[in-house]
Amino acid sequence: MKILVCISNVPDTTSKINFTEDDTKFDTNGVQFVINPNDEFGLTRAMWFKEKQGAVVHVATVGEIQAEPTMRKALAIGADEAIRVNAHPTDGFFVASQLAEVVRQGGYNLVIAGRESIDYNGGMVPGIMSELLDMSFVNTCIGLEIEGESATASREIDGGKETIEASLPMIIGGQKGLVEESDLRIPNMRGIMMARQKKLTVVEPTEVSPATQDIKFEKPAPKGDVKLVDAGNIEELVSLLHSEAKVI
């Protein structure tokens, strides 16, 4: 079995987010980038298939050279090979189109992507890939077993869980539950040293025009000052909840 895990290079959630050029561009200065958490769950599950079933695991991203440390981390976790499409990830359609071409060229049986990235939260890439590649797609996947050419996947639905059977090849949009946080792997020294010797292929993007364009970003409005109300002043509390908080 040959697996491709799609990796998004995203800002660490502890990073301070700012924008430049009249709030039209994301400011990367001082920002630490990491593997998108939903993708990391997928990568960990792929490593299980590698260890238990002998699968070959590749990772791919659409990004410029700044994304390579994140790809090296994926290699240190245990992926066999990395592919970087040398382009700025402008929008979901563009990214999905580039990754779909990687899938076509690589002949993968299983494609694991995160259900969404934590930077733009678009949730579009795996679904668009499935349409472009005419492959089965299971989103919000929280469980996956492979037996030969047959896959059994579990996904979250409103009020419960759904179990689906499908044939490979297929694409899943994974999330927490595909593996638990306690199962995530931290690269050890041996993995880091081996990652330096593994193949990281850089390919040029295919000619695809983005379908959308960012016009402007806005950060959430800062929270207002806290108003303290004396425990005995119920009338003032009710008045504030009614007139200012507007919750009653």
N, C-alpha and C positions, 0 to 999 in steps of 0.2 A: 504494500500500500504506500502511495506517495501522497504526502500531506503538505499543503501550503497554508501557513499561518500568516494572515495579514496583520501587519503591525503599524500602529499610528504613533508617531512621535509627539507626545503632548506635554504641556507644562505640568510640573508637579503642583498638586493642589495647594501647597503651602506658598507658592510663588505669588508675589505681588503683581497684579495685572495692570498694565497701562497701554495706552494707544498713542500713536504719533500721526503726523500728517493730517491734522484736523480730524482726529479720531477715525481714520480710514484704514490704518495699518496697525497690526499688533506689534508692540515693542518687546523684542526678545532680550534686551539688555538685562543681565542679572537673573535671567529665568533659567531654572534647572528643568531639563526635559527628561521624561521617563517613558517606559512602555505604557501605552494606554491600558488601564486596569482590566477592562473587558477583554482585550487582546491577550493579556497575561494569563487570564483564566484559560483561554483557548490554547495558548502555548503549553501550559502545564498539562492539559489534557492530551495534547499531541505527544508530549514526552512520554506519557503513560502508554500510548499506542506504540511508540518506538521501543520502549523497554519490554512490553508484554507481547507485542505482535511483530516486532522487527520492522516497523514502518520507517520510511525515510521522511525526515521533516525539514522543509525549507521555510524560511521566513522572507517576507517581502514588504517593502514600504514604498510610498511615493514621497520623495523628499530630497532636499539638497544635501550637501556634504555634512552639514551640521547634524543630520540624523544618524550618521554612522556609529557614534558611541552607543546609541540605543540598540542598533542592530548587533553590535558586538556583544552587548549584554545578552541579547537573545541567543547568540551563538554560545556564549559562556554558560547559559542555562542548559544548553544541550542540542540546539538545532544544528543540523548538518551543514547547511549552506544558507547564505543570505543574498537577497537581490534588492538592489536599490534603483528605483526608476528616478533618473536624475531630473526632477522637475519640482517646482513649488506646488503643493497640493491646493489648488485654487478653490475647487468645490467638489461636492460629492460625486457628481457625474464624471468629472475629469478623473478623479482618483479611481472610481470604479472601472472606468474604461481602460486605464493603464494597468490595473491589477488583472482585469479580464484578459488582457493580452499576455501577461505573465502566465496565467493559467493555461491559455491556449498553447503557448510555446513549451510549457513544462509537462503537460499531460498529467495533471494531478487528479487523484481519485476523490480527494476530500479537501475542501477549502474551509478553513475556520477563520472567521472574522469576529470582532466584537460587535455587539448589537448597535453600539454607538461609541463615539469617542467622547472624552470628557471635556474637550475644548469647545467644539461647536455643537455637540449633541444632535447632529443632523439625523442619525439613524438611517441613512440612505444607502450607504456603500454596498453592503452584502446583498440587499434586495435588487439594486440596479445590476450588480454583477450576475445574479441568477438570471435576469432577463436577457442580458447580453450574451450569456453563455448557454442559455436554455437548459439550466440545471435545476434540480429540485432545491428548495430553500426552506429552512426552518429557522425562524427568528426566536429571540428570547429563550434560547436553548439552555436548559439547566441539567441535562443529562444526555450522554451519548455513548452507545455501544456499537461496535462494528464486528460483524461475523461474516467473513468472506466478502461478498459484494452487497450484503444487506446491512442496513443501518437501523437502529432503534433510537429515536430521539425523544426527549421529554422537553416540553416548553411550558412556560407560564401562560395561563389564560385568566380572564377575569373570574375570580372566585375559586381557582383551582389549578390543576395541571393536566396537560394533554400528552399522551404518548402516541408517537407516530412511527410507522415503519415505512422505509423508502429504500430504493436501490442506489448504489453509487453509480456515477459521481454525484455529489451534492455539496451544497454550501450551507453552513450554519452561521447564525449570528449569536455568539455565546455571551454569557454573563456569569456573575457569581452564582454558584450552584453547579455549574459545569465541573468545577472543582471548588473546594472551600478555601477561604483565605489561608487557613493553616497548612494547606497543601502547596501553596506557592513556593517557588524555589529561589533561594539566594545564591548567586554564582559563588562557587568556592575558588580557591587559588588555582587548582588544577584546571577547572573549567575556564577560568580567565586566560591562563597560559595557552590552552588548546584553542581558544577562540581566535588567538592571534594568527594561527596557522590555517584556520578554516577559510574557505572561499567566500569572498564578498564581491559579487558581480554588480557592476554598474551598467545599466542599459539606458539608452536614450528614449524619451517618451514617443509614443505614436502621435500622429497629428489629430488631435481632438480639441475642439473648442469648449471651454467651460459653458455650462448652461445657465449659470447665475453669476452675479457680481456683487461683492460687498460694497455697500454705499457708505455706511457709517456704523460705528459701534458705540454703545452707551453702557456705562457701568451702572449698577443699581444705585439709587439715591441713598446718600448716607442716612443712617438711622438718627432720629431726633433724640433730644435729651429725655432722660427718664424723669417722669413726674412721680414723686412720692406722696401718697395720701395717708393721712393719719388713720390708724385702724378703726377709730371710732367715728370717722367722718364718712358715713355711708352715702349721704346725699351727694357730696362732692364726687365720690367715686362713680356713682351712677351717672351723674351729669357728664363727667369726662368720657365715660364709656359710650354715652349717647352722642355727645356733640363733637368729640375729637376722634376717638377710636372708631366711632360709628359701627359698633358691634351689637348694639341693642337699639 
